[in-house]
Amino acid sequence: MLEPASGHPYIPSTEPNVRRELLQAIGVASVEELFATIPQHLRFTGPLDIPGPLDEFSLRQAVTRLLDRNRSAGEQLSFLGGGCWPHFVPAVCDEVAQRAEFVTAYAGEPYEDHGRFQALFEYQSLMGELLEMDVVNVPTFDWAQAAATALRMACRITGRRRVLVPDWIQPDRASVIRNYMDPDVEVAVVRVDRRTGQLDQADLAARLSDAAAAVYIEVPSHFGVVEENAAPIAELAHRHGALFVVGVDPISLGLLAPPVRYGADIVCGELQPLGIHMYGGGGLAGFIATPDEQRFVMQYPSRLFGIAPTSQAGEYGFGDVAYERTSFAQRENGRESVGTQTALWGIVAGVYLALMGPKGLREVGTTIVQKGAYLRQRLAPIPGLRVPRFLGSHFKEFVLDFNGTGRSVADINAYLARHGVFGGQDLSADFPELGQAALYCVTEVHAQQDLDRLADLIGAALGAD
């Protein structure tokens, strides 16, 4: 490995004397020794296929040309969802997110906190009101981590090592749950009824036992189906001493009942719909909510902020609740690693909830349902289409079945793309049992003319030779 002749102006620890001091401090003679455990056949030794040095202006031009090859959901009419959805973001959400005291604070400690603790406390309070739960955590990385963490919490609370989840959930979320449970917690899958999209209660009853720590469902499901039997599922889980964990899209709660009303013990979900841009799929943050009971609170690995009076009469402060239980305090002995970068999204979600209020959320939810129903009505007369694929109520998303048309989703999406439209997410690879089917997302950002345009284009695509 070649040693640089001089340090790089923008890369720390590249100056030769500094590198020698670092190597001496850790007791190795060269950087090469740090990679000694990697077999030679796994190392790349040839020259990297990258262009030569560029000045700053030329580099900017090169990167811009690469980015211009993309087509974003802001440039195209998009009906993609499946975990990151197009929603309207009020300008005040961006304004608050860009404030220096929020965007630059890493974790928010007393010596550099300028309102971050209070802002996160207010976020937790607003989410608690929306969910009708007492305790809400500082955000996790995303819904997948929130669900996996919630299930691990259930295992620690019950002392059991088996969780039950639907066999049809968002693939990335399912993967994270399996990884979090491995190797000492069994993940048992419960069949989703292929006709209704509801959880098969008979299959759940057959698989449930007193060894189960938790039953997990999502409302709405990955396919947008609203579970109609959530209360009986909760009763069945509780009968066996298992906790009932529910994943929820919070923007649906302007219309749908919060999960606690039908028996949820732990609620989790995704904050992205609450004022957070899609950011190429990366504007994600998960939440977990529980009752204010010690058995739940002490199992959170993430931070919780509370309010308390100070030594000054009439003055209040904001700070950590039971900090000793967190991964930040326990370090390598923590229950799991929890990052801090998503705390900013919690503040943004709090701004969105404060701005919208109960009436605003109800209007957004109603608009989403009405627009989804309108699009399904427009698509229904097209020969060969089955819309929606599943019976019952839907929120924000639904599956469009193309099996009767003789055309593939890939062909339809290619046709739509040529006309400036991103069609639904192709489900044929992740859910082969559905055949040629796509997941379509409709939110408040879609105007009636957008829905008419999509319906006309799909009709034209299926009518074309």
Secondary structure, 3 states (H helix, E strand, C coil): CCCCCCCCCCCCCCCHHHHHHHHHHHCCCCHHHHHCCCCHHHCCCCCCCCCCCCCHHHHHHHHHHHHCCCCCCCCCEECCCCCCCCCCCCHHHHHHHCCHHHHCCCCCCCCCCCCHHHHHHHHHHHHHHHHCCCEECCCECCHHHHHHHHHHHHHHHHCCCEEEEECCCCHHHHHHHHHHHCCCCEEEEECECCCCCCECHHHHHHHCCCCCCEEEEEECCCCCECCCCHHHHHHHHHHCCCEEEEEECHHHHHCCCCHHHHCCCEEEEECCCCCCCCHHHCCCCEEEEECCCHHHHCCCCCCCEEEEECCCCCCEEEEECCHHHCHHHHHHHCCCCCCCCCHHHHHHHHHHHHHHHHHHHHHHHHHHHHHHHHHHHHHCCCCCCECCCCCCCECCEEEEECHHHCCCHHHHHHHHHHCCEECCEECCCCCHHHCCEEEEECCCCCCHHHHHHHHHHHHHHHHCC
